[in-house]
Amino acid sequence: MSEFTNQVEFKVNDECDSKTIISSLGFLENTAGVEDFNIVGNAITVEYYQQLTSKNELKELIEKVGIDLKQEEEKKDIKKEKNPFKRYISKLAESNAKNLGNQRLDCCDMNKKNY
């Protein structure tokens, strides 16, 4: 991999044999922005130029030829906040969202009449 290319790995959902995947992915050799691709087991590795194509475009192209890819788990990219008060508030907000969803606290509704 050079300094101008990125590499992405896609996991195939079902256990297809490599020959089937290779025959389906022959078009990648002529795709603009693709430098190289490799298939090992149920993983497809593509080296590409990010100026010419993107990871999402490659994923869509691979899925269009009928190869079912595993869904990626979303990774939380949360920077560690240096301010302790902001860290506390962030954790409190996450906890409230997890426990309450979009509802208010019970104490907010205690002495109110429903009209």
CYANA upper distance limits for C-alpha pairs under 8 A (distance plus 0.5 A):
  1 MET  CA      5 THR  CA      6.75
  1 MET  CA      6 ASN  CA      7.69
  1 MET  CA      7 GLN  CA      7.89
  1 MET  CA     47 GLU  CA      7.65
  2 SER  CA      6 ASN  CA      8.49
  4 PHE  CA     49 TYR  CA      6.93
  4 PHE  CA     50 GLN  CA      8.28
  5 THR  CA     35 GLU  CA      8.44
  5 THR  CA     47 GLU  CA      6.86
  5 THR  CA     48 TYR  CA      5.81
  5 THR  CA     49 TYR  CA      5.11
  5 THR  CA     50 GLN  CA      6.94
  6 ASN  CA     47 GLU  CA      6.17
  6 ASN  CA     48 TYR  CA      5.97
  6 ASN  CA     49 TYR  CA      6.76
  6 ASN  CA     50 GLN  CA      7.00
  7 GLN  CA     45 THR  CA      7.40
  7 GLN  CA     46 VAL  CA      6.15
  7 GLN  CA     47 GLU  CA      4.89
  7 GLN  CA     48 TYR  CA      6.83
  8 VAL  CA     45 THR  CA      6.19
  8 VAL  CA     46 VAL  CA      5.94
  8 VAL  CA     47 GLU  CA      7.10
  8 VAL  CA     55 LYS  CA      7.49
  9 GLU  CA     43 ALA  CA      7.02
  9 GLU  CA     44 ILE  CA      6.07
  9 GLU  CA     45 THR  CA      4.84
  9 GLU  CA     46 VAL  CA      6.91
 10 PHE  CA     43 ALA  CA      6.17
 10 PHE  CA     44 ILE  CA      5.59
 10 PHE  CA     45 THR  CA      6.87
 10 PHE  CA     59 LYS  CA      8.25
 10 PHE  CA     69 LEU  CA      7.22
 10 PHE  CA     70 LYS  CA      8.05
 11 LYS  CA     42 ASN  CA      6.33
 11 LYS  CA     43 ALA  CA      5.07
 11 LYS  CA     44 ILE  CA      6.85
 11 LYS  CA     69 LEU  CA      6.18
 11 LYS  CA     70 LYS  CA      6.11
 12 VAL  CA     16 CYS  CA      8.23
 12 VAL  CA     42 ASN  CA      5.57
 12 VAL  CA     43 ALA  CA      6.49
 12 VAL  CA     44 ILE  CA      7.94
 12 VAL  CA     67 ILE  CA      7.53
 12 VAL  CA     68 ASP  CA      6.45
 12 VAL  CA     69 LEU  CA      4.97
 12 VAL  CA     70 LYS  CA      6.37
 13 ASN  CA     42 ASN  CA      8.16
 13 ASN  CA     68 ASP  CA      5.96
 13 ASN  CA     69 LEU  CA      5.39
 13 ASN  CA     70 LYS  CA      5.32
 14 ASP  CA     42 ASN  CA      8.32
 14 ASP  CA     68 ASP  CA      7.56
 15 GLU  CA     42 ASN  CA      6.92
 16 CYS  CA     20 THR  CA      7.15
 16 CYS  CA     21 ILE  CA      7.34
 16 CYS  CA     42 ASN  CA      7.64
 17 ASP  CA     21 ILE  CA      7.13
 17 ASP  CA     41 GLY  CA      8.14
 18 SER  CA     22 ILE  CA      6.47
 18 SER  CA     39 ILE  CA      7.39
 18 SER  CA     40 VAL  CA      7.91
 18 SER  CA     41 GLY  CA      7.17
 18 SER  CA     42 ASN  CA      8.25
 19 LYS  CA     23 SER  CA      6.60
 20 THR  CA     24 SER  CA      6.70
 21 ILE  CA     25 LEU  CA      6.54
 21 ILE  CA     39 ILE  CA      8.34
 21 ILE  CA     67 ILE  CA      8.05
 22 ILE  CA     26 GLY  CA      6.63
 22 ILE  CA     39 ILE  CA      7.91
 24 SER  CA     65 VAL  CA      6.91
 24 SER  CA     67 ILE  CA      8.46
 25 LEU  CA     62 ILE  CA      7.64
 25 LEU  CA     65 VAL  CA      8.20
 27 PHE  CA     31 THR  CA      6.93
 28 LEU  CA     34 VAL  CA      7.21
 28 LEU  CA     37 PHE  CA      8.07
 29 GLU  CA     34 VAL  CA      7.43
 29 GLU  CA     35 GLU  CA      8.31
 29 GLU  CA     36 ASP  CA      7.72
 29 GLU  CA     37 PHE  CA      8.43
 30 ASN  CA     34 VAL  CA      8.19
 32 ALA  CA     52 LEU  CA      7.17
 32 ALA  CA     53 THR  CA      7.77
 33 GLY  CA     48 TYR  CA      5.92
 33 GLY  CA     49 TYR  CA      5.47
 33 GLY  CA     50 GLN  CA      7.86
 33 GLY  CA     51 GLN  CA      8.12
 33 GLY  CA     52 LEU  CA      5.36
 33 GLY  CA     53 THR  CA      6.05
 34 VAL  CA     46 VAL  CA      7.67
 34 VAL  CA     47 GLU  CA      6.64
 34 VAL  CA     48 TYR  CA      4.83
 34 VAL  CA     49 TYR  CA      6.91
 34 VAL  CA     53 THR  CA      8.29
 35 GLU  CA     46 VAL  CA      8.24
 35 GLU  CA     47 GLU  CA      5.98
 35 GLU  CA     48 TYR  CA      5.70
 35 GLU  CA     49 TYR  CA      7.59
 36 ASP  CA     46 VAL  CA      6.47
 36 ASP  CA     47 GLU  CA      5.64
 36 ASP  CA     48 TYR  CA      7.53
 37 PHE  CA     44 ILE  CA      7.62
 37 PHE  CA     45 THR  CA      6.00
 37 PHE  CA     46 VAL  CA      4.77
 37 PHE  CA     47 GLU  CA      6.49
 38 ASN  CA     44 ILE  CA      6.37
 38 ASN  CA     45 THR  CA      5.63
 38 ASN  CA     46 VAL  CA      6.99
 39 ILE  CA     43 ALA  CA      6.31
 39 ILE  CA     44 ILE  CA      5.13
 39 ILE  CA     45 THR  CA      6.78
 40 VAL  CA     44 ILE  CA      7.13
 48 TYR  CA     53 THR  CA      7.66
 48 TYR  CA     54 SER  CA      8.46
 49 TYR  CA     53 THR  CA      6.86
 49 TYR  CA     54 SER  CA      8.45
 50 GLN  CA     54 SER  CA      6.17
 53 THR  CA     57 GLU  CA      6.98
 53 THR  CA     58 LEU  CA      7.84
 54 SER  CA     58 LEU  CA      6.85
 55 LYS  CA     59 LYS  CA      6.70
 56 ASN  CA     60 GLU  CA      6.69
 57 GLU  CA     61 LEU  CA      6.71
 58 LEU  CA     62 ILE  CA      6.71
 59 LYS  CA     63 GLU  CA      6.68
 60 GLU  CA     64 LYS  CA      6.58
 61 LEU  CA     65 VAL  CA      7.34
 62 ILE  CA     66 GLY  CA      7.66
 62 ILE  CA     67 ILE  CA      6.66
 63 GLU  CA     67 ILE  CA      5.58
 63 GLU  CA     68 ASP  CA      6.56
 63 GLU  CA     69 LEU  CA      7.54
 80 LYS  CA     87 ARG  CA      8.34
 81 GLU  CA     86 LYS  CA      7.30
 81 GLU  CA     87 ARG  CA      6.22
 82 LYS  CA     86 LYS  CA      8.43
 82 LYS  CA     87 ARG  CA      7.91
 83 ASN  CA     87 ARG  CA      6.82
 84 PRO  CA     88 TYR  CA      6.67
 85 PHE  CA     89 ILE  CA      6.74
 86 LYS  CA     90 SER  CA      6.55
 87 ARG  CA     91 LYS  CA      6.69
 88 TYR  CA     92 LEU  CA      6.57
 89 ILE  CA     93 ALA  CA      6.59
 90 SER  CA     94 GLU  CA      6.74
 91 LYS  CA     95 SER  CA      6.61
 92 LEU  CA     96 ASN  CA      6.62
 93 ALA  CA     97 ALA  CA      6.59
 94 GLU  CA     98 LYS  CA      6.62
 95 SER  CA     99 ASN  CA      6.59
 96 ASN  CA    100 LEU  CA      6.00
 96 ASN  CA    101 GLY  CA      7.63
 97 ALA  CA    101 GLY  CA      5.28
 97 ALA  CA    102 ASN  CA      7.46
100 LEU  CA    104 ARG  CA      7.52
100 LEU  CA    105 LEU  CA      8.01
104 ARG  CA    108 CYS  CA      7.25
104 ARG  CA    109 ASP  CA      8.39
105 LEU  CA    109 ASP  CA      7.87
106 ASP  CA    110 MET  CA      6.94
